[in-house]
Amino acid sequence: MPYYSFVLLCFNKWNLTKQAITTLIESLNPSYFEWGIELIIVNYGSVDETKFSLIKMERKYKDKLQMKTVHLDEIIGYPVGINSGLEH
């Protein structure tokens, strides 16, 4: 079980989502990766390249951290989105 967990919500605007994920990963102390990091991304039914790009990003970082994407069909509000991420 990872020691650190992060939940990120996203909807479209893949460039901003990618920037947020990359910035988070690069800003972490390298020793944190030894403890285990989990990144849960809740995707609110994006219709741009977000869904497929998240799959590629999961593969890219699979040796560094656990990355899980939760795909929802619609925007259901911030609290529900965060809770969906925490559920996973």
Secondary structure, DSSP 8 states (H G I E B T S, - for coil): --SEEEEEEE-S-HHHHHHHHHHHHHHS-HHHHHH-EEEEEEEE---STHHHHHHHHHHHTTTT-EEEEEEESS---HHHHHHHHHH-
